[in-house]
């Protein structure tokens, strides 16, 4: 199975992703009373916004009631379905934010090579490409839980490049919330990787204690700090 799990704050309906830009559009319709007013306020194309609403309604049901012309000049308002969709999006976004603000993996390492802002840091888990500070040798790497992607063993996409770190690991713990889950992965370092995924991904990848998994994260999402300064005010 060739499956990549990458987490954003979004909802899925019939293959259509409802994300932050969509939530902004619906809220602007409510605030300005029309799709045209919403598009103008957001600096977006009216025609593209209209097409996007149609796409969303095909997946999630009718979201905008439109009144054409008349003495009031027409306008648009959100349906009950739109209100429920926004409430669910806000709930998932809040859970996502709470988890990602609290969870971060920190690895100790030594810078062994630099190439501009990027460098190679040797850690217990192996070499890690990261954004490194100038002239630092002993560093601490910080990787957010939402920046790490999990794959089934043997199915890492061929499009991945050397600018993306990749480690074979073993699941230690899975803690599930309402929509998301935190997965702790042992990659052979002093600190385990903490990864944020959807609950659907837990089932699809069969994530459970002792199961093998591949973790990857972009070099540009990995920052190194001088060992003596990380975590200090």
C-alpha positions, -999 to +999 in steps of 0.1 A: +000+000+000+014+034-010-002+058+015+011+091+029-005+107+059-001+144+062-022+163+087-039+196+082-069+211+099-095+200+074-126+180+069-132+155+041-165+150+023-167+128-008-131+135-016-134+173-012-112+189+014-128+216+036-100+238+050-093+271+066-098+291+033-132+275+029-142+284+065-130+320+059-152+322+028-184+309+046-178+332+076-174+361+052-207+353+035-224+354+069-207+387+078-212+405+045-246+390+035-235+379+000-210+358-018-199+388-039-193+409-007-174+380+009-151+376-022-144+413-022-137+415+015-112+385+012-096+398-020-107+368-040-122+363-074-160+361-073-162+335-100-137+312-083-154+317-049-187+308-065-172+276-081-157+267-048-191+270-030-206+247-057-178+221-051-183+222-014-221+219-017-217+188-039-197+172-011-213+186+021-249+196+010-264+230+006-243+256+025-255+289+012-291+302+006-292+327-022-319+354-026-319+371-060-330+407-065-362+419-050-367+450-029-339+441-006-314+437-035-308+400-028-281+384-008-269+351+007-270+335+041-256+303+056-277+272+060-280+251+091-257+226+074-230+253+070-233+262+106-228+226+116-198+222+092-181+253+106-187+241+142-172+207+134-142+224+117-136+247+147-138+217+170-112+198+150-090+229+146-091+235+184-080+199+191-053+201+164-040+234+179-040+222+215-020+191+205+005+207+182+012+235+206+021+210+234+039+183+214+074+187+200+103+163+196+137+175+206+168+156+195+204+163+206+231+163+179+263+177+164+265+197+132+289+178+109+283+197+076+267+229+064+254+241+031+241+277+035+213+277+060+209+240+058+231+215+076+235+179+085+232+171+122+244+137+135+220+123+161+215+089+178+189+081+152+212+090+123+219+121+103+192+148+101+190+176+076+178+208+092+181+246+093+211+252+115+225+284+132+257+298+120+289+286+138+270+262+161+283+227+166+264+211+195+227+217+188+192+206+197+167+198+169+130+207+173+104+189+152+067+197+156+043+168+158+023+180+128+054+183+106+061+146+107+045+122+081+040+085+086+041+059+059+036+021+058+069+003+056+082-001+020+057+024+006+075+057+009+066+078-022+094+079-048+090+117-050+107+122-017+141+138-019+173+141+002+159+173+016+134+151+035+145+131+066+133+096+068+136+070+096+124+034+101+108+031+135+084+012+158+052+025+173+054+027+211+021+043+220-011+056+203-033+081+222-066+089+204-087+120+207-121+127+190-106+133+155-069+131+159-043+109+175-008+113+189+016+084+179+049+079+197+075+063+175+109+049+185+135+057+159+165+047+179+172+081+195+172+091+231+139+109+225+110+093+206+092+111+178+057+123+186+035+125+155+001+139+150-022+120+126-059+116+120-078+087+137-086+074+102-049+072+095-044+051+127-069+026+113-056+027+077-019+023+087-029-002+114-009+018+139-005+000+172+022-007+198+052-026+183+040-021+147+067-009+122+063+024+105+084+050+085+085+086+097+096+114+076+099+152+079+112+180+057+146+196+064+129+230+062+105+220+090+134+211+113+153+238+132+185+235+152+193+257+181+226+260+200+224+234+228+228+259+256+201+283+244+172+260+234+142+264+258+156+295+276+137+328+277 
